[in-house]
Amino acid sequence: MSLLYNLKVSNIDYLILMNKILIKRKPCDNKCPLRIVMHRFGDKWSILIIQILSEENILRFGELLSRIDGISLKVFSSTLKMLEKDGFISRKVYPEVPPKVEYKLTKLGQGILPYIEKISTWAENNIKRKKE
């Protein structure tokens, strides 16, 4: 880094040089599979929704929502949309009034269950709950 202070460089050259230094430190770029998974499941609700669907197989929108405490309708809806877009759950809409919508896990969603179960078991064994 002392090299940067000894050189007289323009702002653009400095930014290019700093970018090259920082890129060398990144072990995982934006296309790294681990970063993609961590981004997808780093929220509070995705894993919980997948876990609930694994226990119940098929649930309607309202049934699934009623099993989750503390989630807003907006966050719930957007989480379902992202899980569907990413291929972890499927959504089936029936042409009824009011609309009937059912959600279930896809093969991809079922494939991640063993890992979610391991994390869940680890959490139960290692995270102490405060006495309420």
C-alpha positions as CSV (number, residue, x, y, z in Angstrom):
1,M,0.0,0.0,0.0
2,S,2.9,2.4,0.6
3,L,3.5,2.2,-3.2
4,L,0.3,4.2,-3.6
5,Y,1.5,7.1,-1.6
6,N,4.8,7.3,-3.4
7,L,3.3,7.5,-6.8
8,K,1.7,10.5,-8.4
9,V,-1.3,9.1,-10.1
10,S,-4.6,10.5,-11.3
11,N,-7.8,9.7,-9.5
12,I,-8.8,7.2,-12.2
13,D,-5.5,5.4,-12.1
14,Y,-5.7,5.3,-8.3
15,L,-9.2,3.7,-8.5
16,I,-8.1,1.2,-11.1
17,L,-5.1,0.2,-8.9
18,M,-7.2,0.0,-5.8
19,N,-9.8,-2.1,-7.6
20,K,-7.0,-4.6,-8.7
21,I,-5.8,-4.8,-5.1
22,L,-9.3,-5.4,-3.7
23,I,-10.2,-8.0,-6.4
24,K,-7.2,-10.1,-5.3
25,R,-8.7,-10.3,-1.8
26,K,-12.1,-11.6,-2.9
27,P,-12.2,-15.3,-2.5
28,C,-15.7,-15.5,-4.1
29,D,-17.1,-13.3,-6.8
30,N,-20.8,-12.5,-7.4
31,K,-21.3,-15.7,-9.3
32,C,-19.9,-17.9,-6.5
33,P,-22.4,-20.7,-5.7
34,L,-22.0,-20.1,-1.9
35,R,-22.7,-16.4,-2.2
36,I,-25.8,-17.1,-4.3
37,V,-27.1,-19.6,-1.7
38,M,-26.3,-17.4,1.2
39,H,-28.1,-14.5,-0.5
40,R,-31.1,-16.6,-1.2
41,F,-31.4,-18.1,2.3
42,G,-29.9,-15.2,4.3
43,D,-33.3,-13.8,5.1
44,K,-35.5,-14.7,8.1
45,W,-38.3,-16.5,6.3
46,S,-37.2,-18.6,3.3
47,I,-35.8,-21.6,5.3
48,L,-38.8,-21.5,7.6
49,I,-41.3,-21.6,4.7
50,I,-39.4,-24.5,3.1
51,Q,-39.4,-26.3,6.4
52,I,-43.2,-25.8,7.0
53,L,-44.0,-27.0,3.4
54,S,-41.8,-30.1,4.0
55,E,-44.0,-31.0,7.0
56,E,-47.3,-30.3,5.4
57,N,-46.6,-31.1,1.7
58,I,-49.3,-28.8,0.2
59,L,-50.6,-25.6,1.8
60,R,-52.8,-22.8,0.7
61,F,-51.6,-19.2,1.0
62,G,-53.6,-18.5,4.2
63,E,-52.7,-21.8,5.9
64,L,-49.0,-21.2,5.3
65,L,-49.2,-17.6,6.5
66,S,-51.0,-18.7,9.7
67,R,-48.1,-21.0,10.6
68,I,-45.5,-18.1,10.7
69,D,-45.5,-15.6,13.5
70,G,-44.2,-12.1,13.0
71,I,-44.1,-11.9,9.2
72,S,-45.9,-9.1,7.3
73,L,-48.1,-9.9,4.4
74,K,-45.8,-8.0,2.0
75,V,-42.7,-9.8,3.1
76,F,-44.5,-13.2,3.0
77,S,-45.7,-12.6,-0.5
78,S,-42.3,-11.4,-1.8
79,T,-40.6,-14.4,-0.1
80,L,-43.0,-16.8,-1.8
81,K,-42.4,-15.1,-5.1
82,M,-38.6,-15.4,-4.8
83,L,-38.7,-19.0,-3.7
84,E,-41.0,-19.8,-6.7
85,K,-38.7,-17.8,-9.1
86,D,-35.7,-19.7,-7.8
87,G,-37.4,-23.0,-8.2
88,F,-37.7,-24.1,-4.6
89,I,-41.5,-24.1,-4.4
90,S,-44.3,-24.3,-7.0
91,R,-47.5,-22.4,-7.0
92,K,-50.8,-23.7,-8.4
93,V,-53.7,-21.3,-8.9
94,Y,-57.3,-22.6,-9.2
95,P,-59.8,-20.5,-11.2
96,E,-62.1,-19.8,-8.3
97,V,-63.6,-16.8,-6.6
98,P,-61.9,-16.1,-4.2
99,P,-58.8,-17.4,-5.8
100,K,-57.4,-20.7,-4.4
101,V,-53.6,-20.8,-4.4
102,E,-51.6,-23.8,-3.2
103,Y,-47.8,-24.1,-2.6
104,K,-45.6,-27.1,-2.4
105,L,-41.9,-27.9,-2.6
106,T,-40.3,-28.8,-5.9
107,K,-37.6,-31.4,-6.3
108,L,-35.0,-28.6,-5.8
109,G,-36.8,-27.6,-2.6
110,Q,-36.9,-31.1,-1.3
111,G,-33.2,-31.5,-2.2
112,I,-32.2,-28.8,0.3
113,L,-34.2,-30.3,3.2
114,P,-31.4,-32.5,4.6
115,Y,-29.2,-29.5,5.0
116,I,-32.0,-27.4,6.6
117,E,-32.6,-30.3,9.0
118,K,-28.9,-30.5,9.9
119,I,-28.9,-26.7,10.6
120,S,-32.1,-27.0,12.6
121,T,-30.7,-29.9,14.7
122,W,-27.4,-28.0,15.2
123,A,-29.4,-24.9,16.4
124,E,-31.5,-26.9,18.8
125,N,-28.5,-28.5,20.3
126,N,-26.3,-25.5,20.5
127,I,-28.4,-22.3,20.8
128,K,-29.6,-21.9,24.3
129,R,-33.1,-20.4,24.6
130,K,-33.7,-17.7,27.2
131,K,-36.2,-18.6,29.8
132,E,-39.4,-16.8,29.0
